[in-house]
Amino acid sequence: MHGEADDFADVAKLFAQFCSTSVNLSDGWLLPRHQVELERTLHDLDEDRTRTFRYRLDWQREATSIPMPSELPEKVTGMVYSPHGKHCVRVVQISHKTNPRTCLELWRQGSLISRVDGSDLHGKVLLKGTFGGLSLSPDKHRAVYVAEVEYSSCPPLFAPAHPSSRKPAADHHKKPQQQAGSKHLYREDWGEKHSGSDRLGLFVADFQHMTVRRIPCVPASVTPGQPVFWGEDVVWTGWASNGQRRLGAALCLQRPSALYLAHVGVSEVDAKPHVVLTPKLKVARAARPAPQHHGASHGSGKGLLAFLGSTDGFETHTNCLELFVLESTPGALPRCIVAVEESPRLGPAHDGFAGICLDTALPLQCWGPGGTVYFNTFVGAYQSAWRVSTEGKQAEPERVEKPSQAEFGASVRVIAVSEDALLLCWSTPCHPEVAVIQALPPHRPSGGGEGTSAELPPPGRLQSEFRLPDFQPCAVVAGVMISANISMSLRWKVEGVWHQVGGNAVLVEPDPAAHGHKPGLIMVLHGGPHSNSSTEFDFHIPFLVKATDCAVLMVNYRGSIGFGKNALESLPGQIGKQDVQDCMDALDKVLETGAFDRSRVGVMGGSHGGFLTAHLIGQYPDRFQAAAMRNPVTNIASMVSVTDIPDWTFIEALGLKSFNFERGYQELTSEVLSTMLSRSPCVHAPKVKAPTLVAVGGGDRRVPMSQGVEFYHTLRSHGVTARLLHYEVEGHALDGPECDADFWVNIAVWFKNHLPQMHVPSPEDLMRATSLGV
């Protein structure tokens, strides 16, 4: 029998094998002459970093293998192409002894044309995430981006008495000044993942004049981000704090935001006040200008602008968004082309439309022929690609045809769109992502005159489809053999549990034919609570199945996205009850099939999934034999005053309308704290029996590590076997490469040891024992 050290070594090798199979297409570009460039990111476990690879190929040629990629150097933090692919802007970190610099480079067809240095004006450039953005102007002479503004050094408290003896700072005229005594002043940012976001600025790099300028006149109460060129002007998203507390912004789509227009001259930055483009919307973000040849109007040279938003706003951290378009004519107001779906009709096949529920719904290249906008969203457990016409009257979104070779039930997403092609990828819980090109037919404008919609290419009538070669596994650690077929013996399906009210589950299981016994079952519960578990490939799930010989059941309880607004908003005020019951209903339905060992049932989850895990093992102590949780919410009453999202604790525990968003604060009364405590799993902790693994991040600002530590000590005080993993510098997601590997290997070994496969003697074993007189 293996010892514990051998268990960890064997499971770690298995983890590395599954990690190597992950394709993870993080971006893609459709370029001229049938060229496509794909970006793949991989965890390097030896170096504890994420590596980025670029692959370019001609999609009309029937290549049999993926070409050799080029790796994006660590010093190149990001890049963006011009619409026609001839120009590219790269953000580069240049180390020069003790004076590191941040530069922007303009490349044209393999030649470095210009480099500008913005280091004197700003620090880190934000390219992705909530606020990040980088855009190249139509004339290819300028780039706009967002970066952290650095303050000048704080004057010392005990400065020389004579002012002339004080040496002025070299950057005095460029950086915001600090007053004496403000060195340790608390500067409020936007919470988890956004340290430094208290001082963001918009910058324009001019490659002709070799200058970098900060765009002035951004309102002091507004944090800028997501800038893009719209013609010669810049559209950016602004998040308003209105002088009140800044609540956490990461994954919180309800924060008030608006689109602004900045007039940026060819050589000078215009100092006029910025124009608010969305004055009647509570939320607006993710602006996507149409290419200039798409519907330019009134001689402005601008096409339409598509973006996501919400007219009335919402209180949950995620909810249904609307899709708007805006014309460039002065005084034009946004026009909604995709509305909120409150109670969508979703059949067993989930073939309806459930609304837009992703802030990443719009690819950077989202405009197709004829003013068509492509976007991604979830319908139940399935991610799917959709399109909608922006011409004429409001039209119903149409589902993009699934690639012909995609497996039944696969999740599909659109990565990029051009005038003549669509870049898609599909995956399943057991099959990594596969990239596909669908050639689009030429646009045929309708002949019905004004007020009629443009003709979309009819479903099933694509010109042709080109499946790109499969991506092969990449070794992520030295000394471990890779395997492309490691998930081949696994099966999966979607279990319908609550089709009419918004919920289902995804089941991934070992092949029964390969075993002579029933596998165990581990429930894996998503966080949020307003997110979901989908049929997309996530290598952690088949790894867990293979390592533990247990099936994995991923439950979309009511409140998950992909089922419409009403189903989502049924959960606030009911956490710890409705979601817990939904999880038990899903578990009972699967166990009633008789296919799984009831004596080997585990449960795990992170954040709100950890909250549910703690509730389940406390409320149903005899149903679970092991548990694991990541940064779990265990005591809402003690979390409310230290989390970056106190509104979450009110809205989810007490219900909608329980938090004052205008003030960014809500008084805590004894009744409020009592209700929060009653909704918390810590009140059930004394009943827990299941051995429990708890993992916490020392840098978590969303669910402070004290939540998991408190639960861990409570379990130990009641004699429950418990183990605590502390990742000192990790945040809420615990997603650093080395941390991710350590966490999941620990989980697999934990379940392997506490949900052991019972040995069933074979007939030969019984005959041998009888002959020996046993």
Beta strands, then each sheet from edge to edge (+ up, - down):
strand 1: 25-31
strand 2: 35-44
strand 3: 49-58
strand 4: 70-72
strand 5: 76-81
strand 6: 87-94
strand 7: 101-108
strand 8: 111-117
strand 9: 122-126
strand 10: 134-136
strand 11: 142-149
strand 12: 200-206
strand 13: 211-214
strand 14: 222-230
strand 15: 233-240
strand 16: 257-262
strand 17: 275-276
strand 18: 283-289
strand 19: 305-310
strand 20: 322-326
strand 21: 335-338
strand 22: 367-368
strand 23: 372-379
strand 24: 382-389
strand 25: 398-399
strand 26: 411-417
strand 27: 421-428
strand 28: 431-439
strand 29: 464-467
strand 30: 490-496
strand 31: 504-510
strand 32: 520-525
strand 33: 550-556
strand 34: 601-606
strand 35: 626-630
strand 36: 692-697
strand 37: 722-727
sheet 1: 1+ 2- 3+ 4-
sheet 2: 5+ 6- 7+ 8-
sheet 3: 9+ 11- 10+
sheet 4: 9+ 11- 12+ 13-
sheet 5: 14+ 15- 16+ 17-
sheet 6: 18+ 19- 20+ 21-
sheet 7: 22+ 23- 24+ 25-
sheet 8: 26+ 27- 28+ 29-
sheet 9: 30+ 31- 33+ 32+ 34+ 35+ 36+ 37+
end
